[in-house]
C-alpha cells in the first residue's frame, strides 16, 4: 500500500496485504537501538515537518529494562533539576521515528518527562520497510496488546527509577496505532491520570493477541481519555465513533471524543500529506489542557 493511500481507504487488519519474507531476524529482540530520521515508508517528508530543538532539555535514546531484556526508547525532559510529570508517547505504525521523537521534545518543552518506548522491538524494525502493507503484515499484526501494556508499565518503572519523574502524575498520548493503544492502556492501568488518543482504531483489530477492541470496553473505562478524530477518516467511520461515544457515556471515566471536520487520518503528522496545521495546533492545545486539568 502506498503512503498516499494510507488513511484514504480501509485496510483489513485481520488479513493485511501479504508480502514476501522481509529477512528480519526473529530473535527475542530485533531492535536494540532506535532508528534515525524518518521511517522510509513515510517518505517523502514534507517541508512542513516540525523540528523542535533540545535547548533547555535533556533528550536522547535510553534503554528500558523489560521482563525479557531491554527495549530502546526516546526520552526528553527539562534540563533544570527537579521531578516532572510523565507523558508516555506511543508511536504511530512507523515506530519511534523522528516525528515521535519530536513530539517527546515538544512535551518536554511544556515541562514533562516525555518518553516513547519502541514497542515493536521484538517483532521488527519498520524503519527500513518501504510499504505500509508490509509493515502491517510483518510487524504490526504480531504485536500483542499484553506485550504493549507490559512494556508501557516497564517504561513507567524506568521513569520512576530515574529520580526525575512524577509517576503519580502519569499521562499518555498515542497516535494512529498508538491511539488505539491509548484506549487499551487506559483500561489496563487505573493509575493513569489521563490519556489522549489521536485517531486510533476503535474496532477491526480484534484477534487472539488483541482480545478486545476499544468499542467493546468503552463502558468499562475509569481513566479519562480524550479521543481526537478526523471527520473524513476511512479507518474510523462516523457510526463507529457514535457507538464509542455511547459506550463512554455509560462509563465513569468522563472520556469524550472530539471530531475535526474535513480533515483526514494523520492530521497531526506534520511530515505527511494528511497534515492539517489548524487542526493539529488546536488538537495539541486540547491534548495539553486535557492532561493538565486532570493532574498530569
PyMOL commands that set and color helices and strands:
alter all, ss='L'
color gray80, all
select helices_A, chain A and resi 3-5+40-42+98-109+126-128+132-138+140-142+145-161+177-188+214-220+238-250+277-293
alter helices_A, ss='H'
color red, helices_A
select strands_A, chain A and resi 57-66+69-78+84-90+113-117+165-175+194-198+224-230+256-260
alter strands_A, ss='S'
color yellow, strands_A
deselect
rebuild
show_as cartoon
